[in-house]
Amino acid sequence: MLASKSTPPSETASVIHPSHVYKVGSLTYDRRSLGVLFAWLLWGDFAFNFFEQIFGKFLPLYLNDLKASNVLIGITTGSIAGVVNILFLPNISQWSDRIRTRFGRRIPLLTIVAPLTSLSLLGVGFAPEIATWIQKHVTSFLAPTLTTTTLILSFICVFTISFHFFNMVLVNAYNWLLRDVVPQALMARFLSWFRIVGNVAAVLFLWYVFPTMMTHREITFLCIAIFYIVAFMLMCFNVKEGTYPDPEPHDEGSNLFIRFGTYFKDCLSHPMYRNFFIAWVLVTVAGGCSGPFMTLYTRNDLLLTMDEMGHYAAYTTILGIIMLVPAGWLCDRFSAMKVALICLCIMVVTPLLGYIFISSKHSYLTYALLSTIPGVFWGLSGVALSMSLFPDRVFGQFSAGMNVFGCGGLIFGNYLAGLFMDLVHSDFKMIFFWQLAFYLFALLPMFLVYRDWKRYGGAKNYVAPIPEHMLKD
């Protein structure tokens, strides 16, 4: 066990005692047990990031090779995830906040969905083999005009939906677990190490796996899935949650549909949280929806080889690892809020510079390296900010809102990005203007968040407000 337990307090606040004893709710750590906790959490993060890389990097390239339209690429790589998050995450987040088992409220979810996520990934990777077998033994008799390519695309869509559902639960439950077991006083520094380990996993994938994943598809998917499930389950068995106060009963007559609507009312009722979600959505749409088409821009327009694409991405990831160290320090020193706001201002300018100055492989690499810096600072500061911005007792519910609303933006954003690419006749360089517009739109709501954050105490005295109707529950 990584930590001892005591009587559960009403809140999950963390403190540091002079004797270097760290408390998070009912959990108590000394330096040694805290080091063991961090080691297992970082190991799980390494396995997860290595695992998740293959889905995002493989799918747009493979769909493009199958002559899928840009709209279908956008929907498959992003919009499906958005639909799944919006339909299921509100109730799952509320349920996870309220569940009480002897294993905790997050670990049970992780141990169930991790194997299912791996199986879904294998379905995507082996969709051609499955489709070929079905074509030979089933559709050749029942639907002889149905082509193998159509079947492959159909199976990819089915397994993609499955992957996004289980991965949604996995990603969010993992973030909620961090909030429940990591001392708040060390959160920004831990998150910087968290990102460093994740980026190391990405570098290893990009350098060694990415260049050959199209030519050795089957063995790549199989080995990564097996490694992930073994590594992640080891993390789940070695990280222990504390105990929590009993959850308050649901309102009389409530059900899944009523609580689904209540979820959005709760998350959006306070102006500060509402503006934060708006800014988060706009930034997510700017970067997330442009990602697949940036990949196609580098391959189709700049003529980068698979080796070059993998190595360039590795270089930017290595730079990101280096930048995470000062990013964590700055978030602790000057507050995650200020770092996030400044980075967003810089991110407005970078796409315009990219469109103007990129003309070759080398200029693209220069741009990719420079634009990585504000992106890394925003990513870390945004997550670190959310850890303190939202109320303790309903953190899972509000934290899930970042994905619920972000993925809601991806539903329409990926479709519109694909449509935008079709309208400009696959001039993939125009995706820079997509980024510019949405980063610019995000500035106003983020400034409003900063204003309210100062009003509720700022860096030293901030107290997360809870909507009045929730206090009456």
GIHU-V693948 format. One record per pair of residues at least 6 apart in sequence whose ideal C-beta (glycine too) atoms are under 7 Angstrom apart, sorted by sequence separation. I is the first residue (numbers start at 1). J is the second residue. If there is no record, write none. Layout:
I,J
I,J
//
This chain:
16,22
99,105
267,273
268,274
298,304
357,363
358,364
424,430
456,462
457,463
21,28
22,29
101,108
139,146
213,220
391,398
421,428
456,463
14,22
15,23
29,37
182,190
304,312
331,339
390,398
14,23
21,30
63,72
64,73
96,105
330,339
358,367
390,399
453,462
456,465
14,24
20,30
63,73
96,106
267,277
299,309
357,367
20,31
209,220
298,309
12,24
22,34
139,151
12,25
60,73
63,76
96,109
135,148
354,367
386,399
353,367
420,434
9,25
132,148
135,151
386,402
8,25
59,76
60,77
131,148
134,151
354,371
417,434
8,26
59,77
7,26
6,26
131,151
5,26
131,152
350,371
5,27
6,28
3,27
4,28
128,152
131,155
350,374
3,28
127,152
130,155
3,29
347,374
127,155
346,374
347,375
127,156
3,33
2,33
343,374
347,378
124,156
127,159
2,36
343,377
344,378
2,37
124,159
343,378
123,159
124,160
339,377
340,378
343,381
120,159
123,162
124,163
340,381
120,162
121,163
339,381
340,382
120,163
336,381
340,385
117,163
120,166
336,384
337,385
117,166
327,376
331,380
336,385
116,166
117,167
315,365
319,369
323,373
327,377
331,381
316,368
320,372
324,376
328,380
113,166
117,170
308,361
312,365
316,369
319,372
323,376
327,380
331,384
315,369
323,377
327,381
113,169
114,170
312,368
316,372
320,376
324,380
113,170
304,361
181,239
302,361
109,169
110,170
181,241
180,241
302,364
110,173
109,173
110,174
55,121
298,364
106,173
55,124
106,176
106,177
391,464
106,180
355,429
388,462
390,464
389,464
391,466
84,161
88,165
92,169
96,173
355,432
354,432
355,433
89,168
93,172
76,156
80,160
84,164
88,168
96,176
76,157
80,161
84,165
351,432
66,149
81,164
85,168
89,172
76,160
80,164
84,168
351,435
352,436
68,153
351,436
66,152
66,153
81,168
348,436
348,439
125,217
126,218
214,306
347,439
348,440
125,218
126,221
211,306
344,439
348,443
125,221
210,306
211,307
344,442
345,443
122,221
211,310
344,443
121,221
122,222
210,310
280,382
344,446
122,225
207,310
121,225
206,310
207,311
341,446
118,225
206,313
207,314
55,163
206,314
341,450
118,228
118,229
203,314
206,317
276,389
337,450
115,229
203,317
114,229
202,317
203,318
337,453
114,232
199,317
114,233
199,320
200,321
289,410
111,233
199,321
280,402
284,406
288,410
277,401
281,405
285,409
289,413
293,417
335,459
111,236
196,321
273,398
280,405
281,406
284,409
285,410
289,414
110,236
280,406
284,410
281,408
290,417
301,428
196,324
277,405
281,409
285,413
289,417
293,421
300,428
301,429
107,236
195,324
266,397
267,398
297,428
107,239
192,324
296,428
297,429
192,325
107,241
263,397
267,401
297,431
106,241
192,327
293,428
105,241
192,328
41,178
104,241
191,328
294,431
293,431
105,244
189,328
188,328
290,431
188,331
189,332
37,181
100,244
188,332
290,434
290,435
188,336
287,435
45,194
49,198
53,202
98,247
286,435
42,193
46,197
50,201
38,190
42,194
45,197
49,201
53,205
286,438
45,198
49,202
57,210
61,214
285,438
286,439
27,181
46,200
50,204
25,180
42,197
46,201
50,205
58,213
282,438
283,439
24,181
24,182
24,183
54,213
282,441
283,442
282,442
22,183
279,442
91,256
94,259
54,220
279,445
16,183
54,221
278,445
279,446
12,180
91,259
14,183
16,185
91,260
94,263
14,184
54,224
90,260
275,445
279,449
13,184
14,185
51,224
90,263
275,448
276,449
50,224
275,449
51,228
272,449
47,227
272,452
47,228
271,452
272,453
47,231
48,232
47,232
195,380
43,231
44,232
192,380
191,380
44,235
43,235
191,383
191,384
41,235
40,235
270,465
188,384
187,384
270,467
40,238
41,239
269,467
40,239
187,387
269,469
266,467
37,239
184,388
266,470
179,387
78,288
78,289
27,242
74,289
77,292
26,242
179,395
25,242
26,243
24,242
74,292
25,244
73,292
176,395
176,396
176,399
175,399
248,473
172,400
172,403
60,292
64,296
8,242
61,295
8,243
10,245
60,295
168,403
8,244
60,296
2,239
3,240
5,242
8,245
2,240
5,243
1,240
97,394
97,396
96,396
97,397
93,396
94,397
93,397
93,400
89,400
89,403
90,404
89,404
85,403
86,404
85,404
86,407
85,407
86,408
82,407
81,407
82,408
82,410
83,411
81,410
82,411
79,410
78,410
79,411
79,414
78,414
79,415
77,414
75,414
74,414
75,415
74,415
74,417
75,418
71,415
74,418
73,418
71,418
70,418
71,419
70,421
71,422
70,422
70,426
13,392
12,392
11,392
11,393
//
